[in-house]
Amino acid sequence: MKENPEIPAAVKCPRCEAAVPWTAESRYKPFCSERCRLIDLGDWLLEKHAIPDSALSEAQENSEP
């Protein structure tokens, strides 16, 4: 099978930055483990992570004195 140059051989775990091979055997990719995956999910649920909403930011800027 030919390698795709767009798919990396390994990525860093978003939580602990451990190297994670990008293969079918890497069950929790892009995370290194279920623990890192669940910690990250918990951070999203506690709103420690958020995707900014540009419409909301503009409304806040316009309402400030």
N, CA, C and O atoms as CSV, one atom per row, in Angstrom:
chain,resi,resn,atom,element,x,y,z
A,1,MET,N,N,0.838,-1.179,0.000
A,1,MET,CA,C,0.000,0.000,0.000
A,1,MET,C,C,0.883,1.242,0.000
A,1,MET,O,O,1.894,1.290,0.701
A,2,LYS,N,N,0.504,2.238,-0.779
A,2,LYS,CA,C,1.258,3.468,-0.924
A,2,LYS,C,C,0.931,4.424,0.225
A,2,LYS,O,O,-0.234,4.580,0.590
A,3,GLU,N,N,1.965,5.067,0.800
A,3,GLU,CA,C,1.742,6.028,1.876
A,3,GLU,C,C,1.207,7.335,1.328
A,3,GLU,O,O,1.631,7.792,0.266
A,4,ASN,N,N,0.274,7.939,2.055
A,4,ASN,CA,C,-0.276,9.239,1.687
A,4,ASN,C,C,0.563,10.314,2.367
A,4,ASN,O,O,0.638,10.330,3.596
A,5,PRO,N,N,1.202,11.218,1.612
A,5,PRO,CA,C,2.057,12.236,2.219
A,5,PRO,C,C,1.283,13.242,3.076
A,5,PRO,O,O,1.890,13.966,3.866
A,6,GLU,N,N,-0.045,13.300,2.935
A,6,GLU,CA,C,-0.844,14.235,3.712
A,6,GLU,C,C,-1.151,13.713,5.110
A,6,GLU,O,O,-1.484,14.496,5.999
A,7,ILE,N,N,-1.046,12.399,5.318
A,7,ILE,CA,C,-1.330,11.805,6.620
A,7,ILE,C,C,-0.007,11.581,7.348
A,7,ILE,O,O,0.863,10.870,6.844
A,8,PRO,N,N,0.152,12.183,8.537
A,8,PRO,CA,C,1.423,12.024,9.261
A,8,PRO,C,C,1.585,10.614,9.816
A,8,PRO,O,O,0.598,9.915,10.047
A,9,ALA,N,N,2.822,10.201,10.028
A,9,ALA,CA,C,3.097,8.889,10.608
A,9,ALA,C,C,2.729,8.876,12.079
A,9,ALA,O,O,2.333,7.838,12.610
A,10,ALA,N,N,2.855,10.026,12.750
A,10,ALA,CA,C,2.514,10.136,14.165
A,10,ALA,C,C,2.078,11.574,14.445
A,10,ALA,O,O,2.475,12.511,13.753
A,11,VAL,N,N,1.254,11.716,15.474
A,11,VAL,CA,C,0.814,13.044,15.916
A,11,VAL,C,C,1.063,13.143,17.417
A,11,VAL,O,O,1.298,12.130,18.076
A,12,LYS,N,N,1.014,14.344,17.955
A,12,LYS,CA,C,1.143,14.546,19.390
A,12,LYS,C,C,-0.231,14.461,20.029
A,12,LYS,O,O,-1.204,15.008,19.509
A,13,CYS,N,N,-0.306,13.775,21.154
A,13,CYS,CA,C,-1.544,13.730,21.926
A,13,CYS,C,C,-1.884,15.163,22.347
A,13,CYS,O,O,-1.028,15.847,22.908
A,14,PRO,N,N,-3.107,15.633,22.092
A,14,PRO,CA,C,-3.461,17.005,22.450
A,14,PRO,C,C,-3.405,17.267,23.956
A,14,PRO,O,O,-3.310,18.418,24.380
A,15,ARG,N,N,-3.461,16.224,24.749
A,15,ARG,CA,C,-3.473,16.389,26.202
A,15,ARG,C,C,-2.075,16.362,26.799
A,15,ARG,O,O,-1.688,17.292,27.506
A,16,CYS,N,N,-1.302,15.294,26.520
A,16,CYS,CA,C,0.008,15.124,27.164
A,16,CYS,C,C,1.190,15.255,26.204
A,16,CYS,O,O,2.344,15.228,26.633
A,17,GLU,N,N,0.909,15.395,24.923
A,17,GLU,CA,C,1.898,15.571,23.863
A,17,GLU,C,C,2.758,14.336,23.597
A,17,GLU,O,O,3.821,14.451,22.988
A,18,ALA,N,N,2.318,13.162,24.041
A,18,ALA,CA,C,3.025,11.917,23.701
A,18,ALA,C,C,2.823,11.623,22.218
A,18,ALA,O,O,1.802,11.998,21.642
A,19,ALA,N,N,3.783,10.960,21.608
A,19,ALA,CA,C,3.671,10.596,20.196
A,19,ALA,C,C,2.632,9.480,20.039
A,19,ALA,O,O,2.663,8.479,20.754
A,20,VAL,N,N,1.721,9.674,19.097
A,20,VAL,CA,C,0.668,8.691,18.830
A,20,VAL,C,C,0.773,8.275,17.366
A,20,VAL,O,O,0.581,9.105,16.478
A,21,PRO,N,N,1.074,7.007,17.098
A,21,PRO,CA,C,1.147,6.561,15.699
A,21,PRO,C,C,-0.228,6.672,15.036
A,21,PRO,O,O,-1.236,6.298,15.636
A,22,TRP,N,N,-0.274,7.171,13.834
A,22,TRP,CA,C,-1.541,7.334,13.113
A,22,TRP,C,C,-1.810,6.056,12.335
A,22,TRP,O,O,-1.613,5.992,11.121
A,23,THR,N,N,-2.267,5.034,13.065
A,23,THR,CA,C,-2.566,3.741,12.458
A,23,THR,C,C,-3.924,3.259,12.952
A,23,THR,O,O,-4.487,3.823,13.890
A,24,ALA,N,N,-4.437,2.228,12.326
A,24,ALA,CA,C,-5.725,1.655,12.727
A,24,ALA,C,C,-5.650,1.069,14.142
A,24,ALA,O,O,-6.666,0.997,14.833
A,25,GLU,N,N,-4.467,0.656,14.572
A,25,GLU,CA,C,-4.296,0.073,15.906
A,25,GLU,C,C,-4.346,1.131,17.015
A,25,GLU,O,O,-4.552,0.787,18.179
A,26,SER,N,N,-4.163,2.397,16.676
A,26,SER,CA,C,-4.203,3.474,17.667
A,26,SER,C,C,-5.660,3.780,17.977
A,26,SER,O,O,-6.292,4.607,17.320
A,27,ARG,N,N,-6.168,3.110,18.973
A,27,ARG,CA,C,-7.598,3.113,19.283
A,27,ARG,C,C,-8.149,4.483,19.667
A,27,ARG,O,O,-9.297,4.790,19.348
A,28,TYR,N,N,-7.364,5.305,20.339
A,28,TYR,CA,C,-7.872,6.574,20.863
A,28,TYR,C,C,-7.345,7.790,20.110
A,28,TYR,O,O,-7.467,8.915,20.595
A,29,LYS,N,N,-6.761,7.581,18.928
A,29,LYS,CA,C,-6.166,8.707,18.210
A,29,LYS,C,C,-7.163,9.848,18.030
A,29,LYS,O,O,-8.331,9.567,17.762
A,30,PRO,N,N,-6.791,11.072,18.157
A,30,PRO,CA,C,-5.430,11.570,18.297
A,30,PRO,C,C,-4.893,11.511,19.720
A,30,PRO,O,O,-3.781,11.978,19.967
A,31,PHE,N,N,-5.643,10.955,20.657
A,31,PHE,CA,C,-5.170,10.844,22.034
A,31,PHE,C,C,-4.351,9.572,22.195
A,31,PHE,O,O,-4.525,8.618,21.436
A,32,CYS,N,N,-3.454,9.554,23.188
A,32,CYS,CA,C,-2.614,8.379,23.412
A,32,CYS,C,C,-3.333,7.315,24.216
A,32,CYS,O,O,-2.967,6.141,24.160
A,33,SER,N,N,-4.358,7.713,24.968
A,33,SER,CA,C,-5.040,6.755,25.825
A,33,SER,C,C,-6.470,7.210,26.095
A,33,SER,O,O,-6.845,8.345,25.800
A,34,GLU,N,N,-7.254,6.305,26.661
A,34,GLU,CA,C,-8.621,6.660,27.036
A,34,GLU,C,C,-8.601,7.729,28.123
A,34,GLU,O,O,-9.470,8.601,28.147
A,35,ARG,N,N,-7.626,7.674,29.015
A,35,ARG,CA,C,-7.518,8.663,30.084
A,35,ARG,C,C,-7.386,10.081,29.516
A,35,ARG,O,O,-8.110,10.987,29.928
A,36,CYS,N,N,-6.465,10.268,28.576
A,36,CYS,CA,C,-6.288,11.594,27.970
A,36,CYS,C,C,-7.557,12.026,27.235
A,36,CYS,O,O,-7.934,13.197,27.275
A,37,ARG,N,N,-8.207,11.088,26.570
A,37,ARG,CA,C,-9.443,11.399,25.840
A,37,ARG,C,C,-10.530,11.869,26.806
A,37,ARG,O,O,-11.228,12.843,26.525
A,38,LEU,N,N,-10.677,11.185,27.940
A,38,LEU,CA,C,-11.713,11.545,28.910
A,38,LEU,C,C,-11.402,12.855,29.633
A,38,LEU,O,O,-12.313,13.626,29.936
A,39,ILE,N,N,-10.135,13.110,29.910
A,39,ILE,CA,C,-9.754,14.386,30.529
A,39,ILE,C,C,-10.105,15.529,29.589
A,39,ILE,O,O,-10.644,16.547,30.023
A,40,ASP,N,N,-9.803,15.368,28.303
A,40,ASP,CA,C,-10.123,16.406,27.324
A,40,ASP,C,C,-11.635,16.607,27.214
A,40,ASP,O,O,-12.104,17.743,27.147
A,41,LEU,N,N,-12.395,15.521,27.194
A,41,LEU,CA,C,-13.852,15.620,27.140
A,41,LEU,C,C,-14.370,16.375,28.357
A,41,LEU,O,O,-15.251,17.225,28.228
A,42,GLY,N,N,-13.839,16.076,29.527
A,42,GLY,CA,C,-14.239,16.775,30.742
A,42,GLY,C,C,-13.953,18.262,30.663
A,42,GLY,O,O,-14.755,19.074,31.125
A,43,ASP,N,N,-12.813,18.630,30.082
A,43,ASP,CA,C,-12.491,20.053,29.914
A,43,ASP,C,C,-13.513,20.750,29.026
A,43,ASP,O,O,-13.898,21.884,29.307
A,44,TRP,N,N,-13.960,20.090,27.955
A,44,TRP,CA,C,-14.991,20.670,27.092
A,44,TRP,C,C,-16.302,20.818,27.855
A,44,TRP,O,O,-16.978,21.840,27.739
A,45,LEU,N,N,-16.664,19.794,28.641
A,45,LEU,CA,C,-17.924,19.837,29.379
A,45,LEU,C,C,-17.909,20.922,30.460
A,45,LEU,O,O,-18.944,21.514,30.764
A,46,LEU,N,N,-16.735,21.179,31.037
A,46,LEU,CA,C,-16.599,22.234,32.047
A,46,LEU,C,C,-16.341,23.604,31.418
A,46,LEU,O,O,-16.109,24.589,32.119
A,47,GLU,N,N,-16.385,23.647,30.088
A,47,GLU,CA,C,-16.183,24.866,29.300
A,47,GLU,C,C,-14.809,25.495,29.503
A,47,GLU,O,O,-14.658,26.715,29.448
A,48,LYS,N,N,-13.805,24.640,29.741
A,48,LYS,CA,C,-12.428,25.122,29.779
A,48,LYS,C,C,-11.911,25.348,28.359
A,48,LYS,O,O,-10.962,26.102,28.148
A,49,HIS,N,N,-12.540,24.690,27.397
A,49,HIS,CA,C,-12.256,24.888,25.973
A,49,HIS,C,C,-13.512,25.466,25.347
A,49,HIS,O,O,-14.625,25.127,25.751
A,50,ALA,N,N,-13.341,26.329,24.370
A,50,ALA,CA,C,-14.494,26.873,23.665
A,50,ALA,C,C,-14.070,27.301,22.273
A,50,ALA,O,O,-12.919,27.672,22.043
A,51,ILE,N,N,-14.997,27.246,21.368
A,51,ILE,CA,C,-14.769,27.738,20.016
A,51,ILE,C,C,-15.359,29.141,19.974
A,51,ILE,O,O,-16.557,29.309,20.200
A,52,PRO,N,N,-14.538,30.157,19.689
A,52,PRO,CA,C,-15.040,31.525,19.710
A,52,PRO,C,C,-16.109,31.760,18.645
A,52,PRO,O,O,-16.035,31.234,17.534
A,53,ASP,N,N,-17.090,32.553,19.011
A,53,ASP,CA,C,-18.172,32.921,18.110
A,53,ASP,C,C,-17.948,34.378,17.703
A,53,ASP,O,O,-18.096,35.280,18.528
A,54,SER,N,N,-17.594,34.613,16.442
A,54,SER,CA,C,-17.274,35.969,15.998
A,54,SER,C,C,-18.478,36.892,16.108
A,54,SER,O,O,-18.306,38.078,16.389
A,55,ALA,N,N,-19.683,36.394,15.897
A,55,ALA,CA,C,-20.880,37.235,16.011
A,55,ALA,C,C,-21.055,37.695,17.459
A,55,ALA,O,O,-21.421,38.844,17.705
A,56,LEU,N,N,-20.798,36.813,18.405
A,56,LEU,CA,C,-20.908,37.168,19.820
A,56,LEU,C,C,-19.837,38.188,20.186
A,56,LEU,O,O,-20.126,39.144,20.906
A,57,SER,N,N,-18.616,38.007,19.712
A,57,SER,CA,C,-17.534,38.946,19.999
A,57,SER,C,C,-17.859,40.336,19.467
A,57,SER,O,O,-17.614,41.327,20.155
A,58,GLU,N,N,-18.406,40.429,18.260
A,58,GLU,CA,C,-18.770,41.714,17.674
A,58,GLU,C,C,-19.883,42.382,18.480
A,58,GLU,O,O,-19.857,43.597,18.675
A,59,ALA,N,N,-20.844,41.617,18.942
A,59,ALA,CA,C,-21.944,42.164,19.732
A,59,ALA,C,C,-21.419,42.703,21.055
A,59,ALA,O,O,-21.867,43.758,21.504
A,60,GLN,N,N,-20.482,42.008,21.688
A,60,GLN,CA,C,-19.895,42.470,22.939
A,60,GLN,C,C,-19.104,43.751,22.720
A,60,GLN,O,O,-19.173,44.666,23.541
A,61,GLU,N,N,-18.354,43.831,21.626
A,61,GLU,CA,C,-17.578,45.029,21.333
A,61,GLU,C,C,-18.480,46.227,21.097
A,61,GLU,O,O,-18.156,47.335,21.524
A,62,ASN,N,N,-19.612,46.025,20.419
A,62,ASN,CA,C,-20.523,47.105,20.123
A,62,ASN,C,C,-21.296,47.577,21.361
A,62,ASN,O,O,-21.757,48.718,21.391
A,63,SER,N,N,-21.449,46.725,22.382
A,63,SER,CA,C,-22.214,47.100,23.555
A,63,SER,C,C,-21.371,47.780,24.620
A,63,SER,O,O,-21.920,48.349,25.564
A,64,GLU,N,N,-20.045,47.735,24.490
A,64,GLU,CA,C,-19.184,48.381,25.477
A,64,GLU,C,C,-19.195,49.884,25.293
A,64,GLU,O,O,-19.220,50.377,24.165
A,65,PRO,N,N,-19.174,50.632,26.424
A,65,PRO,CA,C,-19.204,52.114,26.324
A,65,PRO,C,C,-17.934,52.703,25.764
A,65,PRO,O,O,-17.826,53.922,25.628
